[in-house]
Amino acid sequence: MPQVAETDEERDYPLLPVRDTVLYPRMVTPLFVGRDRSLKAVEAATSSDGLLVVVAQKDMEVVDPLPKDLYAMGTEVLIGRTLRMPDGTTSILCQGQRRVRIVEFTQTEPYLRVRIAPVYEPSEKTISSEALMRAVLALFEKIVQLNHSLPEDAYVAAMNVNEPGWLADLVASILNISVAQRQELLETSDPNARLQKLSIILAKELDVLELENRIHTEVQKEVDRSQREYFLREQIKAIQQELGEADTQTMEIAELRQKIAEAGMPEEVRARAEKELQRLAEMPPMSPETTVIRTYLDWLIDLPWSRQTEDNLDVENAARILESRHYGLNKAKERILEYIAVRKLAGSKMRSPILCFVGPPGTGKTSLGQSIAEALGRKFVRVSLGGIRDEAEIRGHRRTYVGALPGRILQTMRRAGTINPLFMLDEIDKVGMDFRGDPTSALLEVLDPEQNHAFSDHYLEVPYDLSKVLFITTANFLDPIAPALRDR
């Protein structure tokens, strides 16, 4: 509780409520007065001895404050100059005299009037106060250097103050702090306690300013680097134009556009590729996103969308190849020849069946698939599924991940180079599942003739047609294969 001087008599003064500010003793502050009761309070003070009590509002949104809306501690000020403004408000220049405490409100109409008691403030200077003053000055110096909105001579003015209380009031009046913090310092009558609170506020403000300055420096460096790169790129373009050389990036974009046109993509896929190409053309060459888009476009271009081989449906030729490569396996050979014969009769209307070779290791399951591919004149590709437990191995990773790629299905299709290879899924009985997903569910879409015409890979995010692929699976045992997958 502030100490009230016993020697000073309580006096009666007009009261001026203010918003967004707190006045301190010895500080000269301009105020703009516009409210009716406030104007009358100023007129009453100027017609008397020029003394006025200024008190901050608790809530600045209150238009017509009552006693309950005001703080109990304020400042006695002396009005030095008044100036009537064209908009009807009055500008006053006032100097703080001393801290005062409101004893009671003696009048509320036509303006507020209060009886006040002055607050005693110890003025002796001790070793503690000297140490606190030095600490406050050191912090304030750094803040003035970092905060360019503060006056340049603010630190010089503070350095020339010898009284602890005066120094605390001066620094508090200069700082950009809240009204609540200003009021707390005003209500702290002991200079040492006031300096202690002020040093805590200064330390927090300094931390914020240092962080803000560091962020600003990093942003400025990035902006300067980007501007420098842009300037150098423009210079390179100008030099290339003078030499009659085409811009490298422009040439790459033109080359990619031509490859997209020649890739035979479906309309939906081509529209997506054109959109990504436009994004690439608008990006700076050094942008990290450039590499991601370029890799994506390379995958779209390299995948076979319409290239296919013509099937050789000569049953006698197929029988000769199978007999020359494999001894025995009569049932398997018979089933393969049946497929070729039916395919020859049905033509393109027939959906490719899925053959599954089950047997111990080393019995010729993989080589039999190669012989079928040779007999049909198709490309042969193989993927080993043994030990796969992540669904992303089949469907790929989304492009938001660093180093993302399509799954094994589309990677193998790119290697095949045609849209109708013979695709062997080896060791399908060794597929497992864990917390990363179930690869079996992805294989269901791959092997389902009702769905695989629009297979969705997480990386490409466009439909890919697998309906022309002849899938052959191999397994050592039939039982470990999931029932839904076995039905395919």
KALIN-V394542 format. One record per helix or strand of 3 or more residues. SS is the DSSP state (a for helix, b for strand). FROM is the first residue (numbers start at 1). TO is the last residue. If there is no record, write none. Layout:
# KALIN-V394542
ss=SS from=FROM to=TO
ss=SS from=FROM to=TO
This chain:
# KALIN-V394542
ss=b from=11 to=18
ss=b from=28 to=33
ss=a from=36 to=46
ss=b from=51 to=57
ss=a from=67 to=69
ss=b from=73 to=84
ss=b from=90 to=107
ss=b from=113 to=120
ss=a from=127 to=146
ss=a from=154 to=159
ss=a from=164 to=174
ss=a from=179 to=187
ss=a from=191 to=243
ss=a from=248 to=262
ss=a from=267 to=282
ss=a from=288 to=302
ss=a from=315 to=325
ss=a from=330 to=349
ss=b from=355 to=358
ss=a from=365 to=376
ss=b from=380 to=384
ss=a from=392 to=395
ss=a from=408 to=416
ss=b from=422 to=426
ss=a from=428 to=430
ss=a from=439 to=447
ss=a from=452 to=454
ss=b from=470 to=475
ss=a from=483 to=486
